[in-house]
Amino acid sequence: MAKTAPAGRVDPTWPDLPDGEHPVSELASPVQGSLSPFGDVEFPLAEVPYVHPVTEINR
């Protein structure tokens, strides 16, 4: 049998909310799976705002 977790150490990242409030999780999501950390961005993007660095050799 597993040991009981010390008080305050069950999940330190879980938000402390007032009674009756619930943190938003995948249970409140309209889609299956974890939510995107990028917000409401749809992937794949039409274009990527990235420019690859190019080394210019001085001669």
C-alpha positions in Angstrom: 0.0 0.0 0.0 1.3 3.5 -0.9 2.2 6.0 1.8 -0.1 8.9 2.3 1.2 12.2 0.8 2.1 14.9 3.3 -0.4 17.8 3.6 0.1 20.4 0.9 2.1 18.0 -1.3 -0.6 16.2 -3.3 -0.3 18.5 -6.3 1.5 21.9 -5.6 0.5 23.2 -9.1 -3.3 22.8 -8.5 -4.8 26.2 -8.2 -6.4 27.2 -4.8 -9.9 28.5 -5.8 -12.9 29.7 -3.7 -15.6 27.1 -2.9 -17.8 26.2 -5.8 -15.2 27.3 -8.4 -13.4 24.8 -10.7 -10.1 25.2 -12.6 -10.5 24.9 -16.4 -9.2 21.5 -17.6 -9.7 19.1 -20.4 -13.0 18.1 -18.8 -14.5 21.5 -19.8 -13.0 21.4 -23.3 -15.1 20.9 -26.4 -12.3 18.6 -27.9 -10.6 15.5 -26.6 -7.0 15.7 -25.3 -5.0 18.4 -23.6 -5.6 22.1 -24.4 -3.0 24.1 -26.5 -0.5 26.3 -24.6 -0.6 28.6 -27.6 -4.2 29.8 -27.1 -6.7 29.8 -29.9 -4.1 29.2 -32.7 -5.1 26.7 -35.3 -2.3 24.4 -36.6 -0.9 24.1 -39.2 -0.4 27.8 -39.8 -0.7 29.2 -43.4 2.8 30.7 -43.0 5.4 30.5 -40.3 6.9 33.8 -39.0 10.4 32.3 -38.8 13.5 33.3 -40.8 16.4 30.8 -40.6 19.6 32.6 -39.7 22.2 32.6 -42.5 25.9 32.9 -41.9 27.7 35.4 -44.1 31.4 34.7 -44.4 33.6 37.8 -44.5 36.5 37.5 -46.9 
